[in-house]
Amino acid sequence: MKFLVDNAISHYVAEELTKLGHDAIHVRDIGIQHAKDEVIFTAAFESNRTIITADTDFSFLLSVWKEKKPSVITFRKGAESNPFEQVNLLKLNLNKDVLEAIEIGSIIIIEPHRIRIRALPLN
């Protein structure tokens, strides 16, 4: 699975996902760490990567987007600031159902005690 880790998330998350066998890069790896969300969104779309973020602005971008990609994983409600917890939550939740949801195009909200999946496009 290919991931683009947003600047709101530690580079550690990308490193750990890579160790798990995923193709994960951080926005700073490609020089867009200070870019607007739209630039990050477009970079993920063009490279077929799933965005991992704690920034809810990507949900707004998806609400007006007519495509099924890029998928977005958003950490919420206590999971948005601890990179060690984020890695653990990804390890627990990157199962067959979530990976299939990413493949078809979805927004995945990960909270410490629940996960929500919504297919794209949102409208």
N, C-alpha and C positions, 0 to 999 in steps of 0.2 A: 504494500500500500504506500502511496506517495502523499506526504504531508508537507505543508508550509506552515511553520509555527510563527505566529504573529508576535510583534514586539511586546505585547501585554503579557506574554508567557516567556519564562526563562529559556535560555539556550540549552540548559540542562535537559529539558523535555525532548528537544530534537536529538540530542546526543543519546539519550536512553532509548528512544524509539529506533534509532539507527542500530544500536546494540541488539535490539530485539528483531532485527532483520528488515525493518521498514526503510524506505527511502525518505528520510526526513531532513529538511533544511529549515533554518531559521531565516527570517527576513533579513537579518544583518549579513548572512552568508552571501546574499545576492545584492546587497547594497540598498535595500529599500526600507530600512528600519525607521526612517523618518518620513516615509511616503504616506500620502493620504490613503484611507481605507480602500478607495476605489482602485488605486494602483495595485495594492496588495491583492484585492479581489480579482482584478484582471490577470495578474501574474499567476494566480492559482488556476484560473480558468484556462489560460493558454498552455500551462504545463500539466494540466489534469491532476492537480494536487488538492487535497482536502485541507482547508484552513483549520488550524487549532488556535483558539483565541479565548480571551475573557472579556472581550469588547463586544457589547451587545449591538453596536452599530452595524455589524455584519448582518444581523437579523433584519434590520431595516433595508439594507441593500438587497437582501434576498426577497423581501416583500414586494419589490418593484421589478425584480429580475424575472424574465420569462423562460429562462433555461433551467435544466435539471442539474447543472454543475456550475460552480464548484460546491461540493458538500462542505458543511461547516460544523465543527465540533466546538461548542461553547461551554466553558466552565462557569457555573453560577453558584450562588448561595453558600459561600464558604470555601468553595473549591478553587476560587479564582486567583489566590495569591500564594499558595504553597506548591512549589514545583515537585516536591517529593510526593505529596498527595496526588497531584495531577498525574504523575507517572503511574502511581499505584492504581488510580481510577481507570486510566487507559488500559493497563494490563488486565484489570478485572472486566472491562467492558468492551474491549476490541474482540468480541466473539463473532461467531458466524453471522448472527442476525444483524449486528451493527455493521460489520464489514459489507454485508449485502446491501444494507441501507445506504452506506457510503457509495457503493458502486452504482446504484440506481439514481442517486442524487437526493440528499436529505440534509436537514439540519438536526443535529444531535445535541441536546442539552444534557450535560452531565453535572449532577449535584452529588454531594456526599452520599445521599441515601436513595437516590432514584435517577433514572435516565428517561428522557423523552425523545422520541424520534418523530419527525414530521417530514413527509415526502415533499420534494420540490417538483415544480414550482409551487410557491405558497398560495398564489391567487388563481 
